[in-house]
Amino acid sequence: MNSIALENTEPSHEEENTGLIILISCVATIGGFLFGFDSGVINGTVDGLKQAFHSTSAGIGFEVASMLLGCAIGAFFAGRLGDRWGRRAVLIISSVMFLLSALGAGCATTSAVFIAARVLGGFAVGAASVMSPAYIAEVASARYRGRLATVQQIAIISGLFCAFLSNYMLAKAAGGSTGVLWLGQEAWRWMFWMMAIPSALFLLLLLAIPESPRFLVVKKRTSEAMAVLERLYGASAAKEKFAAIDVSLSEDHHRPRLSDLINKATGKLRPIVWVGIGLATFQQLVGINVVFYYGAVLWQAVGFSESDALLINVLSGALSIGACIVTVFLIDRIGRKPLLWIGSIGMAVTLGLVTLAFASASLDASGKLTLSGSMGVLALIAANVYVIFFNLSWGPVMWVMLGEMFPNQIRGSGLAVAGAAQWTSNFIITVTFPILLGGIGLAGAYGIYTVAAVISLFFVLRYVHETRGKELEQMEG
């Protein structure tokens, strides 16, 4: 990296077009909404998949988790393609894939076709998960970058919430997820088709926003970069900002490449990349997506009806949105690191309580798990408080940090590796849950997630460094 000092790189605020920056960021967050909707819609369709494709438990696990394979691949290549084609261009491609996946999954007549459609959706989710926060981080000023990037998580949870609410209402209208609804099609198919509406909206709005100015500087598209910087920060600040971005790149100004993640002096992966991988992995090892993907199955397993289980998902989604809104007000005031360790402590305690409650479960005459009244209440409350702690901390903060913690030269490559690690971990947790459920039971599975939450606390305290208030050009690799 160039040795020229990068202090005081934040542009003056007088000419800054804050309204435009917020508008651009909101468009980018629709990718997060679709990320959440596509992730959550599967929750209410498991019974429909079983009936339509006659899937075994292992088959259902793979059908649910198949999207995540696409996510890992999509996240990895999105980071690399984002460096080559641009952040906005990759988001446009992802919006088209969201649309095709929604239509294809709802139309699927075989498990193979369904899995193919979900993997395509996974490509889109993976791409949006890394490109949306990166795009937001690259247009926003340091003083409110965390808040805007946190809106991305609100969009993700809003997508989950809307998917849960849509699933609940469609299933209720049809008398169950496998009931016939409009045009003679089952409700579970309409659950997927609903995603086509925001997908098309995302595509249209992306055509109206500019490319990331930092990408344009990297690509030496000077006139375009200056035009975007002037629109965002004003003419006088644009020159200073352009110079600061240019200085932050490699001395020979070569095109970003994956090998930039290797420290030339040691021949080893840069420490910042390991921190990114750790953040991405621990966010999944605490088991949050078991609640999101298998929520209906989970609550039915301890005695709730399908309708009540879907309604509990709606409650969890609403609580998640509320927690993320709190984070919007805190993240640029108290910082990223405090929120992470507070979240780790809260998740460890609440997951421990959930584990305790599930450990007391017994089997009824039909072999179905049941909880006593008090333990059922404990499990329900602790699980929802756990969701609150996650969405107050690791949910939004991990994505905020991945979007901003890497230096400009390696941001795309760093996001590629960390994003792939996040979605690979997500896949492992998701596909193993049905196996754990049939092997060591709910208590054993949640015991594993509890241990991961405890370890995440020590990881944050030892390895994570604060990024609050720093311009992207000040990030060290």
C-alpha positions as CSV (number, residue, x, y, z in Angstrom):
1,M,0.0,0.0,0.0
2,N,1.1,3.6,-0.6
3,S,2.7,5.1,2.4
4,I,1.2,8.6,2.0
5,A,-0.8,9.5,5.1
6,L,-4.5,9.1,4.8
7,E,-5.7,11.1,7.7
8,N,-8.4,13.7,7.3
9,T,-9.8,12.1,4.1
10,E,-13.4,12.7,5.0
11,P,-14.9,15.4,2.7
12,S,-16.4,18.5,4.0
13,H,-20.1,18.2,4.6
14,E,-21.4,21.5,3.2
15,E,-21.9,20.3,-0.4
16,E,-22.6,16.6,0.4
17,N,-25.7,15.3,-1.2
18,T,-26.9,13.3,1.7
19,G,-30.4,12.7,0.2
20,L,-28.9,11.2,-2.9
21,I,-26.6,9.0,-0.9
22,I,-29.5,7.7,1.2
23,L,-31.6,7.1,-1.9
24,I,-28.8,5.1,-3.6
25,S,-28.3,3.1,-0.4
26,C,-32.0,2.3,-0.1
27,V,-32.0,0.9,-3.7
28,A,-29.0,-1.2,-2.8
29,T,-30.7,-2.5,0.3
30,I,-33.5,-4.0,-1.9
31,G,-30.9,-6.7,-2.6
32,G,-30.9,-7.3,1.2
33,F,-34.7,-7.5,1.2
34,L,-34.6,-10.2,-1.5
35,F,-31.7,-11.9,0.3
36,G,-34.0,-12.2,3.4
37,F,-37.2,-13.1,1.4
38,D,-35.5,-15.8,-0.5
39,S,-33.9,-17.2,2.6
40,G,-37.1,-17.1,4.6
41,V,-39.7,-18.3,2.1
42,I,-38.5,-21.9,2.3
43,N,-39.6,-21.9,5.9
44,G,-43.3,-22.4,5.1
45,T,-42.9,-24.7,2.1
46,V,-41.4,-27.8,3.7
47,D,-44.6,-29.8,3.8
48,G,-45.4,-28.8,0.2
49,L,-42.0,-30.1,-0.9
50,K,-42.5,-33.4,0.9
51,Q,-45.8,-33.9,-0.8
52,A,-44.8,-32.8,-4.3
53,F,-41.4,-34.5,-4.5
54,H,-41.9,-37.4,-1.9
55,S,-38.6,-36.3,-0.3
56,T,-36.9,-38.1,2.6
57,S,-35.6,-36.2,5.6
58,A,-32.2,-36.1,4.0
59,G,-33.7,-35.0,0.7
60,I,-35.7,-32.2,2.4
61,G,-32.5,-31.1,4.2
62,F,-30.7,-30.8,0.8
63,E,-33.7,-29.0,-0.9
64,V,-33.8,-26.5,2.0
65,A,-30.0,-26.0,2.0
66,S,-29.5,-26.2,-1.8
67,M,-29.8,-22.4,-2.1
68,L,-26.8,-22.0,0.2
69,L,-24.5,-23.9,-2.2
70,G,-25.4,-21.2,-4.8
71,C,-24.9,-18.5,-2.1
72,A,-21.3,-19.6,-1.4
73,I,-20.5,-19.6,-5.1
74,G,-22.4,-16.4,-5.8
75,A,-20.6,-14.6,-2.9
76,F,-17.2,-15.7,-4.0
77,F,-17.6,-14.8,-7.7
78,A,-19.6,-11.6,-6.9
79,G,-16.6,-10.2,-5.1
80,R,-14.3,-11.0,-8.0
81,L,-16.7,-9.9,-10.7
82,G,-17.5,-6.7,-8.7
83,D,-13.8,-5.8,-9.1
84,R,-14.1,-6.5,-12.9
85,W,-17.5,-5.3,-13.9
86,G,-18.6,-3.1,-11.1
87,R,-20.7,-3.3,-8.0
88,R,-23.9,-2.0,-9.7
89,A,-23.5,-4.4,-12.7
90,V,-23.2,-7.4,-10.4
91,L,-26.4,-6.3,-8.5
92,I,-28.3,-6.0,-11.8
93,I,-27.3,-9.5,-12.7
94,S,-28.4,-10.7,-9.3
95,S,-31.8,-9.1,-9.7
96,V,-32.4,-11.0,-12.9
97,M,-31.4,-14.3,-11.1
98,F,-33.8,-13.5,-8.2
99,L,-36.6,-13.1,-10.7
100,L,-35.9,-16.3,-12.6
101,S,-35.4,-18.3,-9.3
102,A,-38.8,-17.1,-7.9
103,L,-40.6,-18.2,-11.0
104,G,-38.7,-21.5,-11.4
105,A,-39.0,-22.7,-7.8
106,G,-42.8,-22.1,-7.9
107,C,-43.1,-24.0,-11.2
108,A,-40.9,-26.9,-10.3
109,T,-42.4,-30.4,-10.9
110,T,-39.3,-32.4,-9.8
111,S,-36.9,-32.1,-7.0
112,A,-34.0,-31.6,-9.5
113,V,-35.7,-28.6,-11.2
114,F,-36.6,-27.1,-7.8
115,I,-33.0,-27.5,-6.6
116,A,-31.7,-25.9,-9.8
117,A,-34.0,-22.9,-9.3
118,R,-33.0,-22.5,-5.7
119,V,-29.3,-22.7,-6.5
120,L,-29.8,-20.0,-9.1
121,G,-31.5,-17.9,-6.4
122,G,-28.5,-18.8,-4.2
123,F,-26.2,-17.2,-6.7
124,A,-28.3,-14.0,-6.5
125,V,-28.5,-14.1,-2.7
126,G,-24.7,-14.6,-2.4
127,A,-24.0,-11.8,-4.8
128,A,-26.4,-9.4,-3.1
129,S,-25.1,-10.3,0.4
130,V,-21.6,-9.0,-0.4
131,M,-22.2,-6.4,-3.1
132,S,-25.0,-4.5,-1.4
133,P,-23.0,-3.7,1.8
134,A,-19.9,-3.0,-0.2
135,Y,-21.7,-0.6,-2.5
136,I,-23.3,1.2,0.5
137,A,-19.9,1.5,2.2
138,E,-18.3,2.9,-0.9
139,V,-20.8,5.8,-1.4
140,A,-21.4,6.8,2.3
141,S,-19.3,9.0,4.6
142,A,-17.7,7.5,7.6
143,R,-19.9,9.5,10.0
144,Y,-23.0,7.7,9.0
145,R,-21.8,4.7,7.0
146,G,-22.6,2.3,9.8
147,R,-26.1,3.4,10.0
148,L,-26.8,3.1,6.3
149,A,-25.1,-0.3,6.1
150,T,-27.2,-1.4,9.1
151,V,-30.3,-0.6,7.1
152,Q,-29.1,-3.4,4.8
153,Q,-29.8,-5.8,7.8
154,I,-33.1,-4.2,8.4
155,A,-33.9,-4.9,4.8
156,I,-32.8,-8.5,5.2
157,I,-35.0,-9.0,8.2
158,S,-37.8,-7.2,6.6
159,G,-37.5,-9.6,3.7
160,L,-37.6,-12.5,6.2
161,F,-40.6,-10.9,7.9
162,C,-42.5,-10.4,4.7
163,A,-41.7,-14.0,3.6
164,F,-43.0,-15.3,6.9
165,L,-46.1,-13.1,6.8
166,S,-46.8,-14.0,3.2
167,N,-46.4,-17.7,3.9
168,Y,-48.7,-17.4,6.9
169,M,-51.4,-15.5,5.0
170,L,-51.2,-17.7,1.9
171,A,-51.3,-20.9,4.0
172,K,-54.3,-19.6,6.0
173,A,-56.1,-18.6,2.8
174,A,-55.6,-22.1,1.3
175,G,-56.2,-24.0,4.6
176,G,-52.5,-25.1,4.7
177,S,-49.3,-24.8,2.7
178,T,-50.3,-27.8,0.6
179,G,-53.9,-26.5,0.0
180,V,-54.9,-25.3,-3.5
181,L,-55.0,-21.5,-4.0
182,W,-55.3,-19.4,-7.1
183,L,-55.1,-20.8,-10.7
184,G,-55.4,-24.3,-9.2
185,Q,-51.9,-24.1,-7.7
186,E,-50.9,-25.0,-4.2
187,A,-50.1,-22.2,-1.7
188,W,-46.5,-23.2,-1.3
189,R,-45.9,-22.4,-5.0
190,W,-47.4,-19.0,-4.6
191,M,-45.0,-18.4,-1.6
192,F,-42.1,-18.5,-4.1
193,W,-43.9,-16.6,-6.9
194,M,-44.5,-13.6,-4.5
195,M,-40.8,-12.9,-4.7
196,A,-41.1,-12.0,-8.4
197,I,-42.6,-8.6,-7.5
198,P,-39.7,-7.1,-5.5
199,S,-37.2,-8.7,-7.9
200,A,-38.6,-6.8,-10.8
201,L,-38.7,-3.6,-8.8
202,F,-35.0,-4.1,-7.8
203,L,-34.0,-4.5,-11.4
204,L,-35.8,-1.3,-12.6
205,L,-34.4,0.9,-9.7
206,L,-30.8,-0.4,-10.2
207,L,-30.8,1.1,-13.7
208,A,-31.3,4.6,-12.2
209,I,-28.3,4.7,-9.8
210,P,-24.6,5.3,-10.5
211,E,-21.7,3.0,-10.2
212,S,-19.5,3.0,-7.1
213,P,-16.9,5.8,-7.4
214,R,-14.2,3.8,-5.7
215,F,-14.6,1.1,-8.4
216,L,-14.4,3.7,-11.1
217,V,-11.2,5.1,-9.6
218,V,-9.7,1.6,-9.4
219,K,-10.6,1.0,-13.1
220,K,-9.0,4.4,-14.0
221,R,-12.3,5.7,-15.4
222,T,-11.4,9.2,-14.1
223,S,-14.1,11.3,-15.7
224,E,-16.9,9.0,-14.6
225,A,-15.4,8.7,-11.1
226,M,-15.2,12.5,-10.7
227,A,-18.8,12.9,-12.0
228,V,-20.1,10.5,-9.4
229,L,-18.0,12.0,-6.6
230,E,-19.2,15.5,-7.5
231,R,-22.8,14.3,-7.4
232,L,-22.3,12.7,-4.0
233,Y,-19.9,15.1,-2.2
234,G,-19.8,18.4,-4.2
235,A,-17.2,19.7,-6.6
236,S,-14.5,20.8,-4.1
237,A,-14.6,17.7,-2.0
238,A,-14.7,15.4,-5.0
239,K,-11.0,16.3,-5.9
240,E,-9.8,15.6,-2.3
241,K,-11.8,12.3,-2.2
242,F,-10.5,11.2,-5.6
243,A,-6.9,11.8,-4.5
244,A,-7.4,9.9,-1.2
245,I,-8.9,6.9,-3.0
246,D,-6.1,6.9,-5.5
247,V,-3.4,7.0,-2.8
248,S,-5.0,4.1,-1.0
249,L,-4.5,1.7,-3.9
250,S,-1.4,-0.4,-4.6
251,E,1.7,1.6,-5.6
252,D,1.7,0.1,-9.1
253,H,-2.1,0.6,-9.5
254,H,-2.5,-2.9,-10.8
255,R,-6.0,-4.4,-11.1
256,P,-7.3,-6.0,-7.9
257,R,-6.7,-9.7,-7.8
258,L,-7.1,-12.6,-5.4
259,S,-3.3,-12.8,-4.8
260,D,-3.5,-9.4,-3.1
261,L,-4.9,-11.2,-0.1
262,I,-1.4,-12.8,0.5
263,N,1.1,-10.7,2.4
264,K,4.1,-10.5,0.1
265,A,6.6,-10.3,3.0
266,T,5.4,-13.4,4.8
267,G,3.7,-15.4,2.0
268,K,0.7,-15.9,4.2
269,L,-2.9,-14.8,4.1
270,R,-3.3,-11.3,5.5
271,P,-4.5,-11.2,9.1
272,I,-7.5,-9.0,8.1
273,V,-8.7,-11.7,5.8
274,W,-8.7,-14.3,8.7
275,V,-10.7,-11.8,10.8
276,G,-13.2,-11.5,8.0
277,I,-13.5,-15.3,7.7
278,G,-13.9,-15.6,11.5
279,L,-16.7,-13.0,11.6
280,A,-18.5,-14.6,8.7
281,T,-18.2,-18.1,10.1
282,F,-19.2,-17.3,13.7
283,Q,-22.3,-15.5,12.5
284,Q,-23.5,-18.8,11.3
285,L,-22.1,-21.2,13.9
286,V,-24.5,-19.7,16.5
287,G,-27.3,-21.3,14.6
288,I,-29.5,-18.3,13.7
289,N,-30.6,-19.7,10.4
290,V,-32.0,-22.8,12.0
291,V,-34.6,-20.5,13.5
292,F,-35.2,-18.8,10.1
293,Y,-35.1,-21.9,7.8
294,Y,-36.6,-24.5,10.1
295,G,-38.7,-22.3,12.4
296,A,-42.0,-23.9,11.5
297,V,-40.5,-27.4,11.8
298,L,-38.8,-26.5,15.1
299,W,-42.0,-25.2,16.8
300,Q,-44.1,-28.0,15.4
301,A,-41.6,-30.4,16.9
302,V,-42.4,-29.2,20.4
303,G,-46.1,-29.2,20.0
304,F,-47.3,-26.1,18.2
305,S,-49.7,-26.4,15.2
306,E,-48.5,-25.4,11.7
307,S,-50.5,-22.2,11.9
308,D,-49.2,-21.2,15.3
309,A,-45.6,-22.1,14.2
310,L,-45.9,-19.8,11.2
311,L,-47.3,-17.1,13.4
312,I,-44.3,-17.4,15.8
313,N,-42.0,-16.9,12.8
314,V,-43.9,-13.6,12.0
315,L,-43.3,-12.5,15.7
316,S,-39.6,-13.4,15.4
317,G,-39.3,-11.4,12.2
318,A,-41.0,-8.3,13.8
319,L,-38.7,-8.5,16.8
320,S,-35.7,-8.8,14.5
321,I,-36.6,-5.6,12.7
322,G,-37.0,-3.8,16.0
323,A,-33.6,-4.9,17.2
324,C,-32.0,-3.8,13.9
325,I,-33.6,-0.3,14.2
326,V,-31.9,0.0,17.6
327,T,-28.6,-0.9,16.0
328,V,-29.0,1.9,13.5
329,F,-28.9,4.4,16.4
330,L,-26.1,2.7,18.2
331,I,-23.6,1.5,15.6
332,D,-22.0,4.9,14.8
333,R,-22.1,6.0,18.5
334,I,-20.7,3.1,20.5
335,G,-19.0,1.3,17.6
336,R,-19.0,-2.2,16.0
337,K,-16.9,-4.1,18.5
338,P,-19.0,-3.4,21.6
339,L,-22.1,-4.5,19.8
340,L,-20.5,-7.7,18.8
341,W,-19.4,-8.7,22.3
342,I,-22.7,-7.7,23.9
343,G,-24.4,-9.9,21.3
344,S,-22.1,-12.8,22.0
345,I,-22.9,-12.7,25.7
346,G,-26.6,-12.3,25.1
347,M,-26.7,-15.2,22.6
348,A,-24.7,-17.5,24.8
349,V,-27.1,-17.0,27.7
350,T,-30.3,-17.3,25.7
351,L,-29.1,-20.3,23.7
352,G,-28.2,-22.0,27.0
353,L,-31.7,-21.4,28.2
354,V,-33.2,-22.8,25.0
355,T,-30.9,-25.9,25.4
356,L,-32.1,-26.3,29.0
357,A,-35.8,-26.1,27.9
358,F,-35.4,-28.6,25.0
359,A,-33.4,-31.0,27.3
360,S,-36.6,-31.4,29.4
361,A,-38.7,-32.4,26.4
362,S,-40.4,-35.8,26.4
363,L,-42.0,-37.9,23.7
364,D,-45.7,-38.5,23.5
365,A,-47.4,-41.7,22.4
366,S,-47.0,-40.8,18.7
367,G,-43.3,-40.1,19.2
368,K,-43.6,-36.3,19.0
369,L,-41.6,-34.0,21.2
370,T,-43.6,-32.2,23.9
371,L,-42.6,-29.5,26.4
372,S,-44.3,-28.8,29.7
373,G,-46.1,-25.5,29.9
374,S,-43.3,-23.6,31.8
375,M,-40.5,-25.0,29.6
376,G,-42.5,-24.3,26.4
377,V,-42.8,-20.7,27.6
378,L,-39.1,-20.6,28.5
379,A,-38.1,-22.0,25.0
380,L,-40.3,-19.5,23.2
381,I,-39.2,-16.4,25.2
382,A,-35.5,-17.4,25.2
383,A,-35.5,-18.2,21.5
384,N,-37.0,-14.8,20.6
385,V,-34.7,-12.9,23.0
386,Y,-31.8,-14.8,21.2
387,V,-33.1,-13.5,17.9
388,I,-33.2,-10.0,19.3
389,F,-29.5,-10.2,20.5
390,F,-28.4,-11.6,17.2
391,N,-30.1,-8.8,15.2
392,L,-28.8,-6.2,17.6
393,S,-25.3,-7.3,17.0
394,W,-23.9,-10.1,14.8
395,G,-26.7,-9.9,12.2
396,P,-26.0,-6.4,11.0
397,V,-22.6,-5.7,12.3
398,M,-20.9,-8.6,10.5
399,W,-22.1,-7.3,7.2
400,V,-21.2,-3.7,8.0
401,M,-17.7,-4.7,8.9
402,L,-17.2,-6.9,5.9
403,G,-18.2,-4.0,3.7
404,E,-15.8,-1.6,5.2
405,M,-12.9,-3.4,7.0
406,F,-10.9,-4.3,3.9
407,P,-8.6,-1.7,2.2
408,N,-9.8,-0.5,-1.2
409,Q,-7.2,-2.7,-3.1
410,I,-8.5,-6.0,-1.6
411,R,-12.1,-5.2,-0.8
412,G,-13.6,-7.3,-3.6
413,S,-11.3,-10.2,-3.0
414,G,-11.7,-10.0,0.8
415,L,-15.5,-10.0,0.4
416,A,-15.2,-12.9,-2.0
417,V,-13.4,-15.1,0.5
418,A,-15.3,-14.0,3.6
419,G,-18.7,-14.2,1.8
420,A,-17.9,-17.7,0.6
421,A,-17.0,-18.7,4.1
422,Q,-20.2,-17.3,5.5
423,W,-22.4,-19.1,3.1
424,T,-20.5,-22.4,3.4
425,S,-20.9,-22.2,7.1
426,N,-24.6,-21.4,6.6
427,F,-24.9,-24.5,4.4
428,I,-23.2,-26.8,6.9
429,I,-25.4,-25.6,9.8
430,T,-28.6,-25.8,7.7
431,V,-28.0,-29.3,6.2
432,T,-26.8,-30.8,9.4
433,F,-29.8,-29.6,11.5
434,P,-32.2,-32.4,10.4
435,I,-29.4,-34.9,11.1
436,L,-28.8,-33.5,14.5
437,L,-32.5,-33.3,15.3
438,G,-32.7,-37.1,14.6
439,G,-29.5,-37.9,16.4
440,I,-28.7,-35.8,19.4
441,G,-32.0,-34.0,19.5
442,L,-32.9,-30.3,19.8
443,A,-31.0,-29.9,23.1
444,G,-27.8,-31.3,21.6
445,A,-28.0,-29.1,18.5
446,Y,-28.6,-26.0,20.5
447,G,-25.9,-27.0,22.9
448,I,-23.4,-26.8,20.0
449,Y,-24.7,-23.4,19.0
450,T,-24.3,-22.2,22.6
451,V,-20.6,-23.2,22.7
452,A,-20.0,-21.4,19.4
453,A,-21.6,-18.2,20.9
454,V,-19.2,-18.4,23.9
455,I,-16.2,-18.8,21.6
456,S,-17.3,-15.9,19.5
457,L,-17.0,-13.6,22.5
458,F,-13.3,-14.4,22.9
459,F,-12.7,-14.1,19.1
460,V,-14.1,-10.5,19.2
461,L,-12.2,-9.4,22.2
462,R,-8.9,-10.8,20.8
463,Y,-9.0,-10.2,17.1
464,V,-11.6,-7.7,16.0
465,H,-10.5,-4.0,15.7
466,E,-12.9,-1.1,15.7
467,T,-13.7,0.6,12.4
468,R,-16.1,3.3,13.6
469,G,-15.4,6.8,12.2
470,K,-12.7,5.7,9.8
471,E,-12.8,6.4,6.1
472,L,-12.4,3.4,3.8
473,E,-9.0,4.8,2.7
474,Q,-7.8,4.5,6.3
475,M,-8.5,0.8,6.6
476,E,-5.3,-1.2,7.1
477,G,-4.7,-4.7,5.7
